[in-house]
Amino acid sequence: MTNLLTYLKYEKQLLKEMIVLAQKQQSALIKFNTNELDRITSYQSEVSKSLKQAEEKRIKMLMSMFGVSRVEATNMRLSAIIEKMNKEDVLELETMKGELNSLIGNLQHFNTLNRVLANRARNSVREILTILTNGTNNVCNVKV
């Protein structure tokens, strides 16, 4: 049980890091700072890999703790785990469940917002390029 809580805390820390990176990404998108976006994206990729590895270890741990298949361990929710735990661990797991739900909701919010910002930026650049490359539009009235 202690190992499970440790992995959940580690996953919670990684989710917090992903939220901080999503906030920085939002700022970089607003300022159109491409160098910062590249740096943030590569770091997000690393944190995402770490999160995936932690999730994999947690799934294996659940498989061994409860004697369930991989599919069942993958689909097991914290509320189902709480039902099978000792009363001492229930309070901490319920707190962890609320915190994880909140963090995941925040991360989804930032990811959705950043996706909208990125799409708007892409559309703006596309429109500008269309104006500049369209042979019928004059960008300026000076002959070169």
N, C-alpha and C positions, 0 to 999 in steps of 0.2 A: 504494500500500500504506500509506503514511504517513497518508493521509486516512482510510482504512478504520479503522486503529488509533485515530485521533483520534475518529472517531464512536463506535467501540465503547467507548472510555474515557468519552466524554460520556454514552452510554447507561448505562454502569456507575454513573456519578455520579448520574444521575437515578433509577436503581433504589435506590441507597443512600438518596436523599432520600425515596423512596416508603416504604422500610422505616421510616425515622425517623418519618414521618407516620403510618404504620400503628401504630407503638408509641404515639405520642401519642393516636391515635384510640382505642386500646384503653384507655388510662388515662382518657380522657374518657368512654368508655362505662361503665367501672366506676364512676366518680364521678357519672355521669349529668349531666355538664356540657354542656348543649345549646348554649350559646354557643360553647364551645371546639370542639364537634363541627361546628358550621356553619363556623367559620373553617378548621378542618382540611380539611373536605370541599371547600371552595372552592379551597384551595391544592393539594389532591390533584388536582383537576380540571385546574388549570393545569400541574402537573408531568406529568400524564398526556398532555396535549396536546403538551407539549414532547417527551415520549418518543415519541409517535406521529410527530411531525415528524422527529425524529432517525432513527427507523426507516425512514421514507419516503426520506430522503436516502441512507441506507445501501443500501436496495434499488436506488435509481437508480444508485448507485456500483457495486454488484455487476453490474448490467445492463451498464454501460459497460466495466467491467474484464474481464469474462468473456464478453461478447457473448451473454448468455442472455436469455430472455424474462422478463417481469415475474413470471409465475407461478413460473418456476424460481428466480429471484432471491429471491422471497418464501419459498420452501420450502427454500432453501439453508441448510444447517447449517454451523456453524463447523468441524466436522470435515471437511466437503467442501471448505471454503475452505482449510483447513490443508494438504490434499493438493495443492493447486494453487499453494502459496506457496513462496518461496525458503526455504532452510534457516535463514537468519538470522532470519526473521520467524516461523518455526514455534514456537520456544520461547515467544515473547511471546504469540502467539495461543493456544497451549495453556494458558498461565497465565490469560489472559483468559477462555478457555472455562470453566475451573474456577471462577473467581471469579463469572462471570455465572450459572453453574448454581447456585452456592451462594446468590447474592443472590435469584434467582428462587424458589428453594425457600423461603427465609426469608419472602419477600413473600407467597407462597402460604399459608404457615403462618399469618402474621398476618392475612391477609384471611379465611381460614377461621374463625379464632378470633374475629375481630371480627364476622363474620356471625352466629356462634352467640350472641355477647353481645347483638347488636342484636335478634335474634329473641327471646331471653329477655326483654329489656327490653320489647319490643313486647307479648309475651304477658302480662307482669306488668301493664302499663298496661291492657291489654284486660280482664284479670280484675278489676282494681280498678274500672274504669269499669262493668263488668257488675254488680258488687256494689252500687255506688252508684246505678245507674240502674234496677235491678230493683225493681219495686214491692213485691214480697213480702218483701224483706229490709229490716230496720230497721238503719240505720247507727248510730243512737244512740237511747236511750229517752227523749228529751226532746221534748215537744210544742212546736212553735213557733207 
